[in-house]
Amino acid sequence: YDKGARAALVWHRRAGKDSLALNFTAWAALKQTANYWHLLPQANQARRAIWDAIDNDGMRIIDRTFPKEIRSNSHEAEMKITRINGSTWQVGGSDRYDALVGSNPRGVVLSEYAVCDPRAWDFIRPILLANKGWAIFPSTPRGRNHLYHLYEHLDPNRHFGQILTVNDTYDGNGQHLITPDDIEEERRSGMSEELLAQEYFCSWQGGLEGAIYTRELQDIQDKRLG
């Protein structure tokens, strides 16, 4: 939560990236009155994946994260919540980042940043620089694109970067969130090795699915790193 901080959460699919970012933002919005954004690659994704989403207990995610008792307003059309302390939280699409101009956010989540328009971050970062705001980038890799370069250039003294594969995440009972049997089922159902590596083992090579020699190049790189 340090001023100017960034956090790149390169986690496997279904690891709870957005859930953590949502709950962190809810805490931050209580701690300091300001504007906060949660942006997905497209606005329609934001409505489906965040605003209208129902959790495993049958409860709307935004109602669990931002209980109605602590709201002063809720705007369905704008996908925006105002808390009783004056903080605002809004869901949107990074594909329409220019439409959010004037909101002056202090905290921004750029969900699935690997498939976001990188110009959104270029537009947002001067705002956060001016008001000492923070940004979170929860995403699964999609090749060595702008997410990879952002992760590689994080300042270890001010920023946080983390890669979590299916080997690193567990539920409340100490069981893997995604088990080896789950991976094998995905493989049997036709998911390619490149896509398995990308989605569940956070391989930066996964975005090259279908390219000639992708697996061979990864093997060479692994041997060099070893």
SVG drawing of the C-alpha trace seen along z (x, -y; Angstrom):
<svg xmlns="http://www.w3.org/2000/svg" viewBox="-29 -16 51 54">
<polyline fill="none" stroke="black" stroke-width="0.4" points="0.0,0.0 3.0,-2.3 2.5,-5.4 3.4,-4.8 3.4,-1.0 2.7,1.5 1.9,5.2 2.1,7.7 0.2,10.9 1.1,13.4 -1.0,16.3 -2.5,19.3 -6.0,19.5 -8.7,19.7 -6.2,18.8 -8.3,15.9 -6.4,12.9 -9.5,10.7 -10.9,11.7 -7.7,10.6 -7.5,7.3 -11.2,6.6 -10.8,7.2 -7.6,5.1 -9.4,2.3 -12.3,2.5 -9.9,2.2 -8.0,-0.7 -11.3,-2.6 -12.1,-2.3 -8.7,-3.5 -8.5,-6.5 -11.4,-8.3 -10.6,-8.4 -11.7,-7.0 -10.8,-3.4 -11.1,-1.5 -11.3,2.1 -10.7,2.5 -11.0,5.6 -9.9,5.7 -13.4,4.9 -16.4,3.3 -18.7,6.2 -16.3,8.5 -16.2,6.2 -20.0,6.5 -20.1,10.2 -17.0,11.1 -17.2,8.6 -20.4,6.5 -23.0,9.3 -20.8,12.2 -22.1,14.7 -19.7,16.5 -19.8,20.2 -22.2,19.4 -24.7,17.8 -24.0,14.3 -23.3,11.4 -19.5,10.7 -19.9,6.9 -22.4,7.4 -19.9,9.5 -17.0,7.1 -18.9,3.9 -21.9,4.7 -25.0,2.5 -24.8,1.3 -21.6,-0.7 -22.8,-2.2 -24.4,-5.6 -25.2,-4.9 -25.0,-2.2 -25.2,-3.0 -26.1,0.1 -25.6,-1.6 -22.2,-3.1 -21.2,0.0 -20.2,-2.4 -20.5,-2.2 -20.1,-5.1 -19.3,-4.2 -20.6,-6.1 -17.1,-7.6 -17.2,-9.2 -14.9,-6.7 -16.0,-5.5 -15.3,-2.2 -16.1,-1.7 -15.8,1.3 -15.0,0.6 -13.1,1.7 -9.5,0.7 -10.5,0.6 -12.4,-2.6 -9.8,-4.1 -10.2,-7.5 -13.9,-7.6 -12.9,-7.6 -10.9,-10.8 -11.5,-13.2 -12.1,-10.7 -8.6,-11.0 -8.3,-7.4 -5.9,-6.7 -6.0,-3.0 -6.4,-1.0 -6.7,2.7 -5.9,3.7 -7.2,7.2 -5.9,9.7 -3.3,7.1 -1.7,9.4 -4.7,9.0 -5.4,5.3 -4.6,2.5 -1.2,1.3 -2.1,-2.2 -4.6,-2.1 -1.6,-1.9 0.2,-4.7 -2.9,-6.9 -3.4,-6.0 0.1,-6.1 0.6,-9.9 -2.6,-10.2 -1.2,-7.8 2.2,-9.5 0.6,-12.8 -1.5,-11.6 0.9,-8.9 -1.6,-6.2 -1.1,-2.5 -1.8,0.1 -2.4,3.9 -1.9,6.1 -3.6,9.5 -3.0,11.6 -2.1,14.9 0.7,14.7 0.1,14.4 3.6,14.6 6.4,12.2 4.3,9.1 3.7,5.9 2.9,7.9 6.2,9.7 8.1,6.5 6.2,4.8 7.0,7.8 10.7,7.8 11.1,4.1 9.5,3.8 11.5,1.9 12.1,4.5 12.5,1.7 9.0,0.2 7.0,2.8 5.8,6.4 5.9,9.2 4.8,12.8 4.3,15.8 2.1,18.6 1.5,21.8 -0.9,24.6 2.0,26.1 1.9,23.1 -1.8,22.6 -4.0,24.4 -7.5,24.2 -8.5,23.9 -8.1,27.6 -4.6,27.7 -5.5,29.2 -4.3,27.9 -6.8,25.5 -6.0,27.2 -5.0,30.8 -2.8,33.0 -6.0,34.9 -7.6,31.6 -4.6,30.9 -4.7,34.4 -8.4,34.0 -7.7,30.8 -5.0,32.6 -7.4,35.5 -10.0,33.0 -7.7,31.6 -5.9,28.7 -2.4,28.3 0.7,28.6 1.6,25.0 -1.8,23.7 -1.5,25.9 1.9,24.4 0.5,20.9 -2.7,21.1 -1.7,23.3 2.1,23.0 2.5,19.3 4.8,20.0 5.8,16.9 6.2,19.0 2.5,20.0 1.5,17.1 3.4,18.9 0.9,21.7 0.9,23.2 4.2,21.8 6.8,24.2 9.3,25.5 7.6,23.7 8.1,26.7 11.6,27.3 12.6,23.7 11.1,23.9 13.1,27.1 16.3,25.4 15.6,22.4 14.8,24.6 18.1,26.4 20.0,23.2 18.4,21.9 19.0,25.2"/>
</svg>
